Every structure is written in structure tokens, then in C-alpha cells.
């Protein structure tokens, strides 16, 4: 068992070093291939220690993948987008049959349609999913599908099946599946000889039953969460249309989640069995979607023209808040914050406590040099929404711009306690600590960042430098010494293999 896990871990690390980020994103969705279809009861996979891959081992695989993503992925660090994704995921989670509901969320900065589920309770989406899902129901259907993959432990089940049917070299098989998924060709399979190549082909072909099971469980998650199961076949149809438009180059998502017309028809039939009623989207989904439409526009100026043209069209609702908000975001990106301010204040008149408007207005005010006004706006918002992530980060950014390093440190320390896996917050904290001339704080923040990206050697160096600057016997030195001991032990285990 330990030897097998070691080979899996080594393969993942080697693949992550050898190929692009999209390989990492495709890594786990390539595996969901073995399971039951139809209405049979869901199988009992077993807990830690059961089967070939235990939950503890899945967590280790997930940790390795997350470190690779942090090292080489371009991620969306926008707190407004992350806050929305977190909210919609945790709306779905209570209805998902997950054993571990403490999820790690990843936002990949890519306009392509993709989402993935990684052992260790990791769920990721590309920014492009927002662009292509016309409704919140469609967007949520993809998340529900990925939660279903996690809840049914499809990775563990596929590995158990492969061990029984063809116990060859699992590490080589993992590499081949990943390469073939990413390159969308036979390169990965051709790299592995004979019967193992056949095993890989069988593994990929078998994935349809896992996809069907994830569709069924995902629709149950949607329905039980008060969302529309019809969003799933609608999203699948969007993907198939996009795939036809792309010609020979299939969608990234479909390379790891095989989709056929019969599967779309099956999900449509299943969805029609649920009662038909209205499922209104949240306003926040469309605001975040507009925000990302600006991000992926060829330029902010083009985004300004696009939103303005839409609002100027005859028959368009002049109070279309998502379009007005998108225009304001594009204006900020075009260095026209004063014009953006006008639109944002109009939006706030209609909805004075919407956090997205407040945070974006603070950004527009700060861009105009009105830091006092931006600070007061965020302080007032934070008093009504204690601990809110987007407000707190925007307030920290304002304090850094104003030269108030100690205040920025206070906000960022609290955020890193609440969101310790957000690596960019540790970098922001290190910057603020440096401005505040707290060198020990810089070393400690940098060490936590290095730990998250898997550079334990650098983390040890940072902690040793922090330790050397602290007087013996002080509480802070004791905390640093304990953390140094933990990281040094982890580094020693890593070197032993």
C-alpha cells in the first residue's frame, strides 16, 4: 500500500513538473471511470483504511496537487469572485453525501470551460465557466457534478478496479492518462507499451458510467439545495455547442468528462422528473459574471464599449444592474474611476448594502486618491459585516496605499488566520510587515507562503532567520521554534521519500 501510494505521489509530482498547468487541472477528472449507473443504491466505499486508496491517502494526493497548482497555476485572486464561489459551494454542500465537507476551492485564471474535483476535497473551476454558464443554475450544476465525484470517491473506486483487473504500474498509468487527457491525442497512450496502453484505453472508455452516476447524484444535490436540476442538461448543451464551434480541438472539460448526445438526453429526461417551478438566480452571480467578462475582454476599453452599447440598445432595461456594474468595472480598468464612481453610486442608491458595490466603489475612490473616503466606506461596511473577506482585503489594500502599514497588518493577520490556505494573503502580509519594519513578521509570513507552495527548504530558512532575531524565552520565539520544528520534521520525511 505505502509503495503504491509512493508511486502515485511520485507520478503526480513528475507530471506536474513536466507538463503545463492544464495538465494539473485535468489530473483527477481523467479518473472517474468505474461505478454503477441507473437507479441502483450507491455503493459503500468505506472509510479510512478501506480499499486500495484510503481517505488519508487521498488527502495526501490532494495536498501534492494543490502545491503544484500554487507553484505553477495562474489563479484568480479576486476576493469578490472567491467569496461568491465559496457561498454557492456551501449552499450545495449540505445536500452532498460528503464525508469531509472542509473543501479547498481553486479558481484557475483561464477563459476555457473547465472544472475539476481532486481527492482530498479540492474543487476547482476556471473563470471561463462563469463566462459560458448563462444562469446560476447552469453554473451550479457543474459544481454539483464535481461534488458528486468527490462524494462517490470515484478516484479510489477506479484505482481499486484497476488493481483487480490489471495490476501493472499504476504510476505509469496515471502519467499516460494525464498526458492523453491534456494533449487530447494518443501521445500519452503511445508512451506506454503493450498491455498497459490497453489498460489505459479501457480506463478512459469506462468513464461514462462514473459520469452518469455523477450526473444523477449531482441533480439530487441541486434539487435538495433548492436549485434547478434542469441547469445540468442546459449546461451540457452549451458545452456541446461550444465543442462543435471549436472543431477538432475539443473543450478542456470534455477531454476529461466525456459527453455524448445520449448522455445529454438522459440528463434531460431525469431533470424533467423533478417538479417544474421558478428558480431565480441570485443577483451576485450575474455581478461576478460581469466582473469576469471584463477580465477576459481583449481590453478594458473594449469592455466599456461592449457594456455601453448593450445599455444603449433600444428596449434594454436601463436599470440592468449587472450591465451597469460591468460597465463600472470596465471603466475602472480603463483608468476612468470618476465615471465608474457615478454608476456605482447609482447602484448603491437602489441597493445600499450590497458588498460588491461597496468594495468596487472603494476601489474607484482609491484610484482617484480619495483614500480617506474609501477607508470610511470600508470601515462602515465592515462594521455591518464583521470579518467579511472582500471588505477586509480591500481595507488592507487601502491602508497599504495610504502608508498605514500597522493597520494593514492587523487586517491581513486576521485574514490569514481565517483563510490560511490563501497563499496570496501571506505575500500581502509579508509586504505589510516589511512596510511596518517588522522583519520577524516578514520571515514568518514568507515561511507560510513557502509551505503552501511546497518549498519546505525555503520555509525552514525563513523561520530560522525569524528565530535568530527573537530574544530567548519570549512567547513569540517559542511559537516560531515550534513551527520550525514542525516544518523541519516534514522536510526530513520528504527527503527520506
VOGU-3710 file (C-alpha; in Angstrom, 3 decimals, decimal comma):
1> xxxxxxxxxx> 0,000/0,000/0,000  2,680/2,502/1,024  4,747/1,587/-2,025  1,738/2,092/-4,318  0,949/5,485/-2,790  4,578/6,485/-3,147  4,469/5,633/-6,850  1,238/7,598/-7,287  2,707/10,612/-5,463  5,938/10,421/-7,447
11> xxxxxxxxxx> 3,987/10,233/-10,692  1,871/13,245/-9,822  4,933/15,277/-8,864  6,760/14,257/-12,043  3,788/15,064/-14,231  3,284/18,435/-12,579  6,918/19,318/-13,203  6,926/18,048/-16,771  3,744/19,472/-18,255  1,616/22,584/-18,226
21> xxxxxxxxxx> -0,891/23,814/-15,668  -3,788/22,447/-17,641  -2,373/19,006/-17,007  -2,705/19,560/-13,287  -6,278/20,732/-13,708  -7,100/17,668/-15,782  -5,344/15,272/-13,451  -8,185/13,916/-11,398  -11,206/14,227/-13,704  -9,458/11,769/-16,016
31> xxxxxxxxxx> -10,018/9,015/-13,474  -13,812/8,837/-12,869  -14,441/5,692/-14,855  -15,785/2,822/-12,772  -19,098/2,594/-10,987  -22,782/1,797/-11,228  -25,289/3,513/-13,437  -29,050/3,559/-13,296  -31,038/3,751/-10,077  -29,114/1,127/-8,059
41> xxxxxxxxxx> -28,234/2,152/-4,469  -24,943/3,977/-4,208  -22,141/1,699/-3,003  -20,482/1,997/0,377  -16,891/2,923/-0,387  -15,609/2,611/3,142  -13,660/4,965/5,360  -10,011/5,482/6,169  -8,049/2,314/5,614  -10,688/0,678/3,405
51> xxxxxxxxxx> -9,783/-0,347/-0,135  -6,688/0,435/-2,134  -6,778/4,206/-1,591  -7,824/5,412/1,858  -9,184/8,874/2,587  -5,916/9,743/4,296  -4,009/8,815/1,159  -6,459/10,804/-0,988  -5,750/13,808/1,234  -2,028/13,399/0,621
61> xxxxxxxxxx> -2,563/13,218/-3,146  -4,706/16,343/-2,951  -2,063/18,164/-0,934  0,559/17,362/-3,569  -1,689/18,568/-6,373  -2,509/21,804/-4,511  1,175/22,569/-4,029  1,749/22,071/-7,740  -1,179/24,319/-8,628  0,080/27,042/-6,296
71> xxxxxxxxxx> 3,548/26,870/-7,818  2,570/26,970/-11,467  -1,068/27,982/-11,816  -2,332/31,390/-12,766  -5,134/31,822/-10,245  -7,881/34,400/-9,808  -7,134/36,117/-6,504  -10,180/38,406/-6,641  -11,871/38,153/-3,205  -15,305/39,038/-4,629
81> xxxxxxxxxx> -15,167/36,109/-7,053  -13,804/33,750/-4,386  -16,462/34,852/-1,887  -19,228/34,100/-4,372  -17,776/30,700/-5,276  -17,480/29,831/-1,591  -21,100/30,857/-0,975  -22,545/28,784/-3,823  -20,407/25,742/-2,982  -21,519/25,797/0,640
91> xxxxxxxxxx> -25,112/26,157/-0,465  -24,692/22,826/-2,255  -22,524/21,033/0,312  -25,262/20,285/2,915  -27,087/18,266/0,245  -23,972/16,392/-0,908  -23,193/12,991/0,689  -19,641/14,045/1,531  -17,723/12,563/4,432  -15,346/15,543/4,503
101> xxxxxxxxxx> -17,079/18,906/3,998  -14,000/21,024/4,608  -13,295/21,861/0,966  -10,409/23,660/-0,671  -11,555/25,904/-3,542  -9,394/26,819/-6,517  -10,092/29,487/-9,160  -7,968/28,981/-12,270  -7,416/32,104/-14,346  -8,454/30,772/-17,741
111> xxxxxxxxxx> -11,360/31,650/-20,080  -11,760/27,969/-21,030  -14,681/25,939/-19,696  -13,362/23,578/-17,045  -13,967/22,304/-13,530  -12,317/19,522/-11,563  -12,519/17,540/-8,354  -9,333/16,309/-6,691  -9,027/13,715/-3,911  -8,553/15,495/-0,625
121> xxxxxxxxxx> -11,779/17,543/-1,029  -10,474/20,006/-3,615  -12,894/21,609/-6,070  -11,703/23,946/-8,798  -13,227/25,928/-11,634  -11,884/28,024/-14,466  -13,007/31,618/-14,741  -14,361/30,637/-18,152  -17,144/28,629/-16,524  -18,727/31,915/-15,430
131> xxxxxxxxxx> -18,487/33,257/-18,980  -20,265/30,292/-20,537  -22,918/29,497/-17,923  -25,768/31,878/-18,729  -27,538/31,239/-15,424  -26,590/30,457/-11,858  -28,484/27,169/-12,186  -26,232/26,095/-15,051  -23,097/27,157/-13,187  -24,186/25,324/-10,015
141> xxxxxxxxxx> -24,883/22,155/-11,991  -21,178/21,799/-12,824  -20,225/22,290/-9,179  -22,822/19,736/-8,083  -21,413/17,270/-10,620  -17,897/17,718/-9,178  -19,173/17,350/-5,601  -20,795/14,096/-6,720  -17,433/12,818/-7,979  -15,948/13,575/-4,557
151> xxxxxxxxxx> -18,839/12,100/-2,593  -18,692/8,826/-4,511  -14,886/8,649/-4,204  -14,570/7,836/-7,884  -10,786/8,137/-7,789  -10,478/5,422/-5,129  -13,019/3,192/-6,838  -11,245/3,419/-10,196  -7,889/2,599/-8,650  -9,399/-0,381/-6,807
161> xxxxxxxxxx> -10,905/-1,664/-10,058  -7,629/-1,257/-11,918  -5,721/-3,076/-9,178  -8,050/-6,061/-9,544  -8,206/-6,138/-13,335  -4,661/-5,196/-14,395  -2,248/-4,530/-11,524  0,567/-3,208/-13,701  2,417/0,022/-12,909  -0,123/2,453/-11,532
171> xxxxxxxxxx> 2,297/5,387/-11,675  2,873/4,888/-15,405  -0,844/4,555/-15,998  -1,530/7,808/-14,146  1,042/9,586/-16,310  -0,417/8,171/-19,508  -3,985/9,124/-18,672  -2,955/12,631/-17,721  -0,928/13,147/-20,891  -3,655/11,813/-23,161
181> xxxxxxxxxx> -6,264/13,981/-21,424  -4,211/17,146/-21,775  -2,879/16,669/-25,276  -6,239/15,273/-26,481  -4,344/12,733/-28,539  -2,797/9,305/-28,271  0,621/10,646/-27,246  0,186/9,605/-23,622  -1,046/6,139/-24,518  1,667/5,669/-27,140
191> xxxxxxxxxx> 4,279/6,432/-24,500  3,311/3,268/-22,628  3,802/-0,123/-24,191  1,545/-3,084/-24,876  -0,987/-4,287/-22,368  -0,627/-1,213/-20,185  -1,689/1,018/-23,091  -4,753/-1,197/-23,485  -5,494/-0,831/-19,782  -5,372/2,945/-20,133
201> xxxxxxxxxx> -7,726/2,884/-23,099  -10,145/0,697/-21,146  -9,898/3,017/-18,172  -10,775/6,080/-20,243  -13,607/4,320/-22,075  -15,136/3,111/-18,822  -15,526/6,677/-17,531  -19,042/7,076/-18,908  -20,610/5,117/-16,057  -18,934/7,330/-13,475
211> xxxxxxxxxx> -20,095/10,398/-15,361  -23,668/9,097/-15,386  -23,503/8,432/-11,670  -22,133/11,938/-11,037  -24,949/13,365/-13,178  -27,582/11,536/-11,134  -26,111/12,397/-7,749  -25,398/15,958/-8,895  -29,036/16,524/-9,866  -30,120/15,263/-6,453
221> xxxxxxxxxx> -27,719/17,741/-4,846  -29,182/20,567/-6,945  -32,790/19,680/-6,161  -32,141/19,292/-2,435  -30,328/22,645/-2,411  -33,307/24,472/-3,896  -31,714/24,793/-7,326  -32,884/23,675/-10,751  -31,773/20,203/-11,919  -32,605/21,376/-15,457
231> xxxxxxxxxx> -29,487/23,517/-15,258  -27,381/20,405/-15,866  -28,692/19,382/-19,310  -28,787/23,081/-20,264  -25,093/23,402/-19,376  -24,243/20,207/-21,232  -25,956/21,561/-24,350  -23,911/24,760/-24,081  -20,745/22,676/-23,881  -21,690/20,596/-26,895
241> xxxxxxxxxx> -22,419/23,723/-28,942  -19,080/25,226/-27,905  -17,353/21,970/-28,758  -18,830/21,952/-32,270  -17,673/25,539/-32,781  -14,114/24,588/-31,821  -13,908/21,896/-34,478  -11,088/19,408/-33,955  -9,936/20,924/-30,659  -12,383/19,718/-28,027
251> xxxxxxxxxx> -13,199/21,636/-24,854  -10,798/21,115/-21,972  -13,679/19,993/-19,758  -14,925/17,430/-22,245  -11,472/15,883/-22,599  -11,822/14,631/-19,019  -15,639/14,450/-18,742  -16,845/12,506/-21,820  -20,152/13,921/-23,077  -22,432/12,423/-25,713
261> xxxxxxxxxx> -25,841/13,359/-27,060  -27,325/10,312/-25,342  -25,950/11,490/-22,015  -27,462/14,945/-22,563  -30,810/13,322/-23,396  -30,574/11,130/-20,315  -29,949/14,094/-18,003  -32,789/15,998/-19,687  -35,158/13,085/-19,030  -34,042/12,845/-15,422
271> xxxxxxxxxx> -34,394/16,585/-14,882  -37,949/16,566/-16,245  -38,925/14,178/-13,439  -38,451/16,981/-10,904  -41,317/19,438/-10,291  -41,155/22,460/-12,571  -41,053/25,828/-10,820  -39,232/29,131/-10,944  -35,601/29,129/-9,820  -34,447/32,765/-9,716
281> xxxxxxxxxx> -30,720/33,405/-9,947  -29,009/35,404/-7,247  -28,035/38,916/-8,302  -24,495/38,194/-7,126  -23,895/35,529/-9,761  -24,518/37,964/-12,596  -22,403/40,675/-10,959  -19,442/38,304/-10,625  -20,019/37,107/-14,182  -19,899/40,724/-15,431
291> xxxxxxxxxx> -16,707/41,240/-13,450  -15,080/38,279/-15,201  -16,385/39,336/-18,597  -14,303/42,471/-18,142  -11,308/40,405/-17,025  -11,384/38,262/-20,168  -12,221/41,030/-22,616  -9,437/41,832/-25,077  -9,069/45,164/-23,288  -10,903/47,186/-20,666
301> xxxxxxxxxx> -11,699/49,763/-23,330  -13,421/47,154/-25,482  -15,365/46,025/-22,399  -16,512/49,626/-21,824  -17,784/49,837/-25,403  -19,494/46,436/-25,163  -21,417/47,181/-21,961  -22,256/50,723/-23,072  -23,545/49,515/-26,453  -25,701/46,937/-24,729
311> xxxxxxxxxx> -27,211/49,537/-22,391  -27,809/51,914/-25,307  -29,765/49,368/-27,328  -33,442/50,106/-27,819  -35,555/48,050/-25,464  -32,738/47,341/-22,993  -33,596/47,886/-19,350  -31,634/50,994/-18,378  -31,598/49,695/-14,791  -29,922/46,422/-15,745
321> xxxxxxxxxx> -27,684/46,288/-12,680  -25,218/43,600/-13,869  -24,604/45,505/-17,127  -24,170/48,807/-15,292  -21,840/47,133/-12,820  -19,830/45,557/-15,646  -19,524/48,992/-17,235  -18,265/50,447/-13,927  -15,652/47,688/-13,541  -14,517/48,245/-17,129
331> xxxxxxxxxx> -14,260/51,989/-16,533  -12,003/51,388/-13,523  -9,852/49,141/-15,709  -9,697/51,916/-18,306  -8,401/54,449/-15,758  -11,742/56,264/-15,663  -12,633/55,793/-11,972  -14,600/59,048/-11,713  -17,088/57,820/-14,323  -17,208/54,439/-12,595
341> xxxxxxxxxx> -17,980/56,164/-9,285  -21,092/57,771/-10,769  -22,501/54,421/-11,902  -21,616/52,679/-8,623  -23,304/55,358/-6,524  -26,414/54,918/-8,639  -26,326/51,170/-7,984  -25,906/51,774/-4,256  -28,927/54,050/-4,195  -31,036/51,062/-5,268
351> xxxxxxxxxx> -29,197/48,553/-3,076  -27,256/50,457/-0,388  -25,812/47,438/1,451  -24,602/45,247/-1,399  -20,995/44,436/-0,556  -19,904/44,022/-4,189  -20,925/47,597/-4,979  -19,289/48,969/-1,827  -15,959/47,221/-2,404  -15,858/48,276/-6,060
361> xxxxxxxxxx> -16,735/51,876/-5,164  -13,899/51,876/-2,615  -11,589/50,744/-5,411  -12,780/53,599/-7,640  -12,311/56,135/-4,823  -8,815/54,845/-4,041  -7,880/55,095/-7,716  -8,809/58,770/-7,520  -6,604/59,249/-4,461  -9,611/59,591/-2,152
371> xxxxxxxxxx> -8,180/57,173/0,401  -9,969/58,678/3,408  -13,343/58,321/1,720  -12,523/54,770/0,599  -11,391/53,847/4,127  -14,550/55,242/5,758  -16,722/53,375/3,271  -14,978/50,076/4,012  -14,898/50,622/7,780  -18,631/51,272/7,762
381> xxxxxxxxxx> -19,228/48,172/5,619  -17,022/46,055/7,895  -18,926/47,179/10,990  -22,102/45,744/9,405  -20,328/42,632/8,053  -17,637/41,674/10,599  -14,872/39,521/9,182  -16,041/39,809/5,563  -13,206/38,730/3,267  -13,589/41,158/0,319
391> xxxxxxxxxx> -14,158/44,159/2,593  -11,207/43,284/4,832  -8,801/42,747/1,932  -9,874/45,981/0,237  -9,382/47,826/3,524  -5,901/46,331/3,860  -5,040/47,430/0,308  -6,243/50,964/1,093  -4,110/51,111/4,251  -1,042/49,929/2,329
401> xxxxxxxxxx> -1,614/52,631/-0,285  -2,050/55,204/2,494  1,180/54,104/4,179  -0,598/52,816/7,289  1,313/49,552/7,461  0,346/48,616/11,029  -3,370/48,858/10,209  -2,873/46,780/7,073  -1,002/44,172/9,142  -3,909/43,917/11,583
411> xxxxxxxxxx> -6,401/43,202/8,790  -4,113/40,766/6,985  -3,162/38,819/10,092  -6,815/38,213/10,805  -7,452/37,171/7,204  -4,551/34,704/7,219  -5,908/33,165/10,424  -9,334/32,726/8,826  -8,095/31,777/5,332  -4,696/30,159/5,920
421> xxxxxxxxxx> -4,666/28,396/2,529  -4,935/31,619/0,504  -1,277/31,947/-0,382  -1,534/35,439/-1,850  -2,681/36,778/1,539  0,615/35,654/3,082  2,501/37,600/0,410  0,389/40,691/1,109  1,074/40,246/4,832  4,816/39,966/4,195
431> xxxxxxxxxx> 4,648/43,220/2,205  2,775/44,997/5,000  5,108/43,628/7,687  8,060/44,925/5,681  6,485/48,380/5,450  5,970/48,245/9,227  9,668/47,289/9,643  8,731/44,059/11,399  11,391/41,789/9,897  10,374/38,829/12,038
441> xxxxxxxxxx> 6,842/39,204/10,692  8,178/39,232/7,120  10,073/35,976/7,672  7,089/34,271/9,306  4,673/35,295/6,562  7,100/34,252/3,833  7,595/30,895/5,562  3,852/30,180/5,496  3,742/31,071/1,799  6,693/28,757/1,102
451> xxxxxxxxxx> 4,982/25,930/2,986  1,848/26,278/0,861  3,813/26,054/-2,393  5,797/23,083/-1,075  9,192/24,766/-0,727  9,994/23,476/2,751  13,700/24,276/2,450  12,887/27,971/1,951  10,362/27,858/4,797  12,992/26,456/7,174
461> xxxxxxxxxx> 15,417/29,233/6,193  12,772/31,902/6,796  11,830/30,502/10,208  15,466/30,205/11,281  16,036/33,843/10,366  12,962/34,817/12,370  14,155/32,714/15,323  17,605/34,347/15,286  16,049/37,822/15,631  13,954/36,951/18,678
471> xxxxxxxxxx> 15,209/37,037/22,285  15,397/33,671/24,029  12,466/32,864/26,281  9,930/35,153/24,619  6,493/33,745/23,658  6,965/34,674/20,004  10,295/32,835/19,826  8,629/29,758/21,324  5,882/29,874/18,667  8,467/30,259/15,889
481> xxxxxxxxxx> 10,597/27,433/17,329  7,603/25,090/17,417  6,697/25,924/13,843  10,323/25,436/12,761  10,330/22,015/14,391  7,146/21,017/12,550  8,454/22,133/9,166  11,901/20,600/9,743  10,276/17,261/10,558  8,153/17,447/7,407
491> xxxxxxx> 11,247/18,259/5,354  13,109/15,289/6,829  10,221/12,959/5,939  10,168/14,380/2,420  13,898/13,759/1,966  13,516/10,174/3,181  10,958/9,679/0,403
//
